[in-house]
Amino acid sequence: MPDEQLIEQPAPKEIIAPGYTFGTVTDQIATVVLTKRTPLFWFAGFGVGFALLLVFLWSVAVLLVKGVGIWGIRTPVMWGFAITNFVWWIGIGHAGTLISAILLLLNQRWRNSINRFAEAMTLFAVACAGMFPILHLGRPWLFYWLFPYPNTMGVQPNFRSPLVWDVFAVSTYATVSLMFWYVGLMPDLATLRDRTHSRFARFAYGIMAMGWRGSARHWSVYETASLLLAGIATPLVLSVHTVVSFDFTIAILPGWHSTFFPPYFVAGAIYSGFAMVLALAIPLRWVYGLEGLITDQHLDNSAKVMLATGMIVGYAYILEAFTAWYSGNVYEQAVMWNRMTGPYKYYYWSLVFCNIVAPNALWLKRIRSKPALLFASSIVVLTGMWLERFVIIVSSLAQDNLPSSWRVFQATRWDWGTFLGTIGLFLFLFFLFIRLLPMISIFEVRTLLPQAKVEEEAQG
């Protein structure tokens, strides 16, 4: 094939729009970071995130002064918003690792345009999740007691507790995700270093690029590191939320003591994670004009993954009710019946609508092809998954084996302030990320172009 024909051959329409070249891909992605004209959308999003972050800081300051009594947790509901939000944020972070690691190993090239900001989403979601169990300790400045460090009193964590398992699982997950994200950034950091006109930016990007020059040795080490980190991160996608589910599974409390929680939680994590990917990708591609790089096919594939995992979650809901009935255990049946008809019935049926009924619209191609409807669906799913975690935790704890202690959980303004504050922290970090670093991987998108394909005939 002549070189001219090789260059003019259009790229696959489903994963990148035709007409792109190496130069135009680099220009479009790098310009978002290096331009001096920041869109109003960025200032609005960053302002909302910063305002909510101040609410979070104020809520935490009051918590440190007065203690966890400012939250709505009381006997028997000693787990409330904090653990609900912890599980919700951890779940959101799963899509980034799945896109980066599993789809990389499966050679799914459509991931190349969305993996970078999905990985950043994972890091920021894990950071938000880690806040809640630490604050829930009551004495958060002693959180390091959860690690098996040498100490004079010989006090060690209880390694039979899944709460301790969470510490190791989440910290490992955060570390591997950070390494994976940073290694993937290095070639693009070098690109920004070479293109910026700011002396300070050139110095900062040069330090972070760690001397990247794009030599054959650099690319060889990079490919090896990426595959190794992908291999390490792949089991973490399954293991982290499995360990989180053990917080409930190994308890003997009715409504929690169930063997299907691990796969149920993993599917729910991917479900909510891809919902967040869509909730971020759709506005970003509209504001920054990235429809040629984040195409409708990316949105369609993400919606299909969300639909598939949503069906698994729906099956888990049915199995949960069936197991309670088939077991003949009056306590399990009472918990399930209380969720459906008790004081939390509105939460339960709302989550059923958000997680099962509404997402079935994604079976229709015309729904998946409309970004506005996909965005609305993703927000509905995120809301439903938060309600699911709330119902699982609070409704099972509110009615224990002592009827005289039964009570309805009431969240305080400090519960809401802390939760909304972590949303602000997430937005604050994410908008900083898209302003200072490339939200799409430049070099990985360039591999999608026909110019990047080396044909044996062209070599002759």
C-alpha positions in Angstrom: 0.0 0.0 0.0 1.5 3.4 -0.9 2.3 5.7 1.9 -0.2 8.3 0.6 -3.1 5.8 0.8 -2.0 4.7 4.2 -2.1 8.2 5.6 -5.4 9.2 4.0 -7.2 6.0 5.1 -9.9 7.1 7.6 -9.8 5.9 11.2 -12.4 3.6 12.6 -15.5 5.7 12.8 -16.8 4.2 16.0 -13.8 5.1 18.3 -12.4 8.3 16.7 -13.8 10.7 14.2 -12.2 10.8 10.7 -9.8 13.6 9.7 -7.5 13.5 12.8 -3.8 13.5 12.5 -1.0 13.1 15.1 -0.7 16.9 15.2 -4.4 17.7 15.5 -4.9 15.2 18.3 -2.0 16.7 20.3 -3.2 20.2 19.6 -6.8 19.6 20.7 -5.9 17.8 24.0 -2.9 20.0 25.0 -4.7 23.2 24.2 -7.3 22.6 27.0 -4.4 22.7 29.5 -2.1 25.3 27.9 -4.7 27.8 26.8 -5.0 31.1 28.8 -8.8 31.2 28.1 -10.5 29.1 30.7 -14.2 28.5 29.9 -16.9 29.8 32.2 -18.0 26.2 32.8 -14.7 25.5 34.5 -15.1 28.4 36.9 -18.6 27.5 37.7 -17.7 23.9 38.5 -14.6 24.8 40.4 -16.6 27.4 42.4 -19.3 24.9 43.4 -16.6 22.4 44.4 -14.7 24.9 46.4 -17.9 26.1 48.2 -18.8 22.6 49.1 -15.3 21.9 50.2 -15.5 24.7 52.7 -18.7 23.1 54.0 -16.7 19.9 54.4 -13.9 21.6 56.3 -16.4 23.3 58.6 -18.2 20.0 59.3 -15.0 18.2 60.1 -13.8 21.1 62.3 -17.0 20.8 64.4 -16.7 17.1 64.4 -13.2 17.2 65.8 -14.3 19.6 68.6 -17.6 18.0 69.6 -17.2 14.4 68.5 -19.3 12.0 66.4 -22.3 12.8 68.5 -23.1 15.6 66.1 -24.0 12.9 63.5 -27.3 11.1 63.6 -25.8 7.8 64.8 -27.3 6.4 68.0 -27.9 2.9 69.4 -28.6 0.7 67.6 -27.8 2.5 64.3 -24.1 3.0 65.0 -23.3 3.0 61.2 -25.1 5.7 59.3 -24.1 8.2 56.6 -20.4 7.7 57.1 -20.3 4.0 56.1 -23.0 4.5 53.5 -20.9 7.2 51.8 -17.7 5.2 52.2 -19.2 2.2 50.2 -20.7 4.6 47.7 -17.5 6.4 46.9 -15.4 3.2 46.8 -17.9 1.8 44.2 -17.6 4.9 42.0 -13.8 4.4 41.8 -14.1 1.0 40.4 -14.9 2.0 36.8 -11.6 3.8 36.4 -9.6 0.7 37.3 -11.7 -1.6 35.2 -11.3 0.7 32.1 -7.6 1.1 32.7 -6.6 -2.4 33.7 -9.1 -5.0 32.5 -9.9 -3.4 29.2 -6.2 -2.8 28.5 -5.5 -6.5 29.0 -8.5 -7.4 26.8 -7.1 -5.0 24.1 -10.3 -2.9 24.0 -9.1 0.1 22.2 -12.3 2.2 22.8 -10.9 2.7 26.3 -8.1 5.0 25.1 -10.2 8.1 25.0 -11.8 7.8 28.5 -9.2 6.0 30.6 -7.3 9.1 31.7 -10.1 11.0 33.4 -11.6 7.7 34.6 -8.3 6.9 36.5 -8.3 10.4 38.0 -12.0 9.8 39.0 -10.8 6.7 40.8 -8.1 8.5 42.8 -10.4 11.3 43.9 -13.3 8.9 44.7 -11.0 6.8 46.9 -9.7 9.9 48.6 -13.3 10.9 49.4 -14.1 7.4 50.6 -11.1 7.2 52.9 -12.4 10.3 54.8 -15.4 8.6 56.3 -14.0 5.6 58.2 -11.2 7.8 59.5 -13.7 10.4 60.8 -16.0 7.7 62.1 -13.2 6.4 64.4 -14.1 9.2 66.8 -10.4 9.9 67.3 -9.2 10.2 63.7 -5.7 11.4 64.6 -5.1 7.8 65.9 -6.0 6.2 62.6 -2.4 4.8 62.3 -3.3 2.3 65.1 -5.0 0.3 62.3 -1.6 -0.6 60.8 0.6 -3.3 62.4 3.4 -1.0 63.4 5.8 -1.8 66.2 4.7 -0.2 69.5 5.8 -0.4 73.1 2.4 -1.5 74.4 2.2 -4.5 72.0 -1.3 -3.6 70.9 -2.0 -4.9 67.4 -5.1 -4.6 65.1 -7.6 -7.4 65.2 -6.8 -9.1 61.9 -10.0 -11.1 62.1 -12.0 -7.9 61.6 -13.1 -6.9 58.1 -12.7 -3.3 59.1 -9.0 -3.9 59.3 -9.1 -5.7 56.0 -10.6 -2.5 54.5 -7.6 -0.6 55.5 -5.2 -2.8 53.6 -7.5 -3.3 50.6 -8.3 0.4 50.1 -4.7 1.6 50.7 -3.4 -1.0 48.3 -6.0 -0.1 45.7 -5.2 3.6 46.1 -1.4 3.0 45.8 -1.7 0.9 42.6 -4.2 3.2 41.0 -2.0 6.2 41.7 1.0 4.4 40.1 -1.0 3.3 37.1 -2.3 6.8 36.6 1.1 8.5 37.0 2.9 6.1 34.7 0.4 6.7 32.0 0.8 10.5 32.4 4.5 10.6 31.8 4.6 10.8 28.0 1.9 13.5 28.0 3.7 15.5 30.7 6.7 15.5 28.4 4.5 16.8 25.6 3.2 19.6 27.8 6.8 20.4 28.9 7.9 20.8 25.3 4.9 22.9 24.2 4.3 25.3 27.0 5.7 28.9 26.9 5.6 29.4 30.7 9.0 28.9 32.3 7.4 27.7 35.6 5.1 25.3 33.8 8.0 23.9 31.8 9.9 23.3 35.0 7.0 21.7 36.7 6.0 19.4 33.8 9.7 18.6 33.3 10.1 17.5 36.9 6.9 15.3 36.7 7.9 13.8 33.4 11.0 12.5 35.1 13.3 13.0 32.1 11.0 11.4 29.5 12.5 11.8 26.0 10.4 9.2 24.1 13.4 6.9 23.4 13.0 3.3 22.4 14.2 2.3 25.9 11.7 4.6 27.6 8.8 3.2 25.6 9.9 -0.4 26.3 10.0 0.2 30.0 6.7 2.1 29.8 4.9 -0.8 28.1 6.3 -3.3 30.6 5.3 -1.2 33.6 1.8 -0.6 32.2 1.2 -4.3 31.7 2.6 -5.2 35.1 0.4 -2.6 36.8 -2.6 -3.7 34.8 -2.0 -7.3 36.0 -1.8 -6.1 39.6 -4.8 -3.8 39.4 -7.1 -6.4 37.7 -7.7 -8.6 40.8 -8.0 -5.4 42.9 -11.2 -4.5 40.9 -12.7 -7.7 42.2 -11.1 -7.9 45.6 -11.5 -4.4 47.0 -15.3 -4.2 46.9 -15.4 -7.9 47.9 -13.5 -7.0 51.1 -15.8 -4.0 51.6 -18.8 -6.4 51.4 -17.2 -8.5 54.1 -18.1 -5.7 56.5 -21.6 -6.9 56.2 -21.4 -10.5 55.0 -19.5 -12.0 58.0 -21.8 -10.2 60.5 -24.6 -12.3 62.0 -27.1 -9.5 61.6 -30.2 -10.4 59.7 -30.1 -8.7 56.3 -26.4 -8.8 56.1 -25.3 -12.4 56.7 -25.4 -13.5 53.1 -23.0 -15.2 50.8 -23.9 -13.4 47.6 -22.9 -9.9 48.8 -19.3 -10.0 47.3 -20.4 -10.4 43.6 -23.4 -8.2 44.3 -21.2 -5.4 45.6 -18.7 -5.8 42.8 -21.4 -5.5 40.1 -22.9 -2.5 42.0 -19.5 -0.8 42.1 -19.0 -1.2 38.4 -22.6 -0.1 37.8 -22.2 3.2 39.8 -18.6 3.7 38.5 -19.7 3.7 34.8 -22.6 6.0 35.7 -20.1 8.5 37.1 -17.9 8.1 33.9 -20.9 9.1 31.8 -21.8 11.9 34.2 -18.3 13.4 33.7 -17.7 12.5 30.1 -20.8 14.0 28.6 -20.5 17.5 29.9 -16.7 17.6 29.3 -16.9 16.6 25.7 -19.7 19.1 25.1 -17.9 22.0 26.7 -14.5 21.4 25.3 -15.6 20.2 21.8 -14.2 16.7 22.2 -17.0 14.9 20.3 -14.4 13.6 17.8 -12.3 11.9 20.5 -15.0 10.9 23.0 -17.5 9.7 20.4 -21.1 8.4 20.6 -19.6 4.9 20.5 -17.8 5.5 23.8 -21.0 6.6 25.4 -22.9 3.6 23.9 -20.3 1.1 25.1 -20.3 2.6 28.6 -24.1 2.6 28.7 -24.1 -1.1 27.7 -21.7 -2.0 30.5 -23.9 0.0 32.9 -27.0 -1.9 31.6 -25.3 -5.3 32.0 -24.2 -4.6 35.6 -27.6 -3.1 36.3 -29.2 -6.4 35.4 -26.9 -8.2 37.8 -27.8 -5.8 40.5 -31.5 -6.3 39.8 -31.0 -10.1 39.9 -29.3 -9.6 43.3 -32.3 -7.7 44.6 -34.6 -10.5 43.6 -32.3 -13.1 45.0 -32.1 -11.2 48.3 -35.9 -11.3 48.7 -36.1 -14.9 47.5 -33.4 -16.1 49.9 -35.1 -14.4 52.9 -38.4 -16.2 52.0 -36.9 -19.6 51.1 -34.7 -19.7 54.2 -37.7 -19.9 56.5 -35.8 -17.6 58.9 -38.4 -15.3 60.4 -35.7 -12.7 61.2 -34.5 -12.5 57.6 -38.1 -12.3 56.4 -38.9 -9.5 58.9 -35.9 -7.4 57.7 -36.9 -7.8 54.1 -40.6 -7.0 54.9 -39.5 -4.0 57.0 -37.5 -2.6 54.0 -40.5 -2.9 51.8 -43.2 -1.7 54.1 -41.5 -0.1 57.1 -40.2 3.4 57.8 -37.6 3.1 55.0 -40.1 1.9 52.3 -39.8 5.1 50.3 -36.0 4.7 50.2 -36.3 1.1 49.2 -38.8 1.5 46.3 -36.9 4.6 45.1 -33.8 2.6 44.8 -35.7 -0.2 43.0 -37.0 2.4 40.5 -33.6 4.1 40.1 -31.5 0.9 39.8 -33.9 -1.5 38.0 -36.8 0.2 36.4 -35.3 3.4 34.9 -32.1 1.9 33.5 -34.1 -0.6 31.4 -34.6 2.3 29.0 -31.0 1.8 28.0 -32.1 -1.2 26.0 -33.3 1.3 23.4 -30.7 2.5 20.9 -32.4 5.9 20.6 -31.9 6.4 24.3 -28.3 5.4 24.3 -27.6 7.7 21.3 -28.8 10.8 23.1 -26.1 12.2 25.5 -28.7 14.3 27.5 -30.8 11.2 28.2 -27.6 9.2 29.1 -26.5 11.9 31.5 -29.9 11.9 33.2 -29.8 8.1 33.4 -26.3 8.2 35.0 -27.5 10.7 37.7 -30.5 8.5 38.4 -28.3 5.4 38.8 -25.8 7.3 41.1 -28.8 8.3 43.3 -30.2 4.8 43.3 -26.8 3.3 44.3 -26.5 5.7 47.2 -30.0 4.8 48.4 -29.1 1.1 48.1 -26.2 1.4 50.5 -28.3 3.5 52.8 -31.1 1.0 53.0 -28.7 -2.0 53.4 -26.9 -0.4 56.3 -29.6 1.6 58.2 -32.7 -0.5 57.8 -30.8 -3.6 59.0 -29.4 -1.8 62.1 -32.5 0.2 63.0 -34.4 -2.9 64.3 -32.1 -5.2 66.2 -33.0 -8.1 68.6 -34.2 -5.7 71.3 -37.5 -4.0 70.3 -37.2 -1.4 73.0 -34.1 0.1 71.3 -35.7 0.3 67.8 -35.5 3.8 66.3 -35.6 5.6 63.0 -32.3 7.0 61.9 -32.4 10.8 61.3 -29.5 12.4 59.5 -28.4 15.7 61.0 -27.1 18.7 59.1 -23.6 17.6 59.9 -24.2 14.3 58.2 -25.4 16.1 55.1 -22.6 18.7 55.3 -19.9 16.0 55.4 -21.4 14.1 52.5 -22.0 17.1 50.3 -18.6 18.3 51.3 -16.9 15.2 49.9 -18.8 15.8 46.6 -17.2 19.3 46.8 -13.8 17.8 47.4 -14.2 15.5 44.4 -15.3 18.4 42.1 -12.5 20.6 43.4 -9.8 18.0 42.7 -11.4 16.9 39.3 -11.6 20.5 38.0 -8.0 21.1 39.0 -7.0 18.0 37.2 -8.7 18.9 33.9 -7.2 22.4 34.0 -3.6 21.4 34.8 -3.2 17.9 33.2 -4.5 16.4 29.9 -7.9 14.7 30.6 -7.4 12.4 27.6 -4.3 10.4 26.9 -2.6 12.0 23.9 -0.3 9.1 22.9 -3.0 6.4 23.4 -5.5 8.3 21.2 -2.8 8.7 18.6 -2.5 4.9 18.4 -6.1 4.8 17.1 -5.2 6.7 14.0 -4.5 4.8 10.8 -1.1 6.5 10.5 -0.1 4.6 13.6 -0.7 1.2 12.0 2.3 -0.4 10.4 1.3 -2.6 7.5 3.7 -5.3 6.4 3.0 -4.4 2.7 4.0 -0.8 3.4 7.3 -2.0 4.7 8.3 -3.5 1.4 
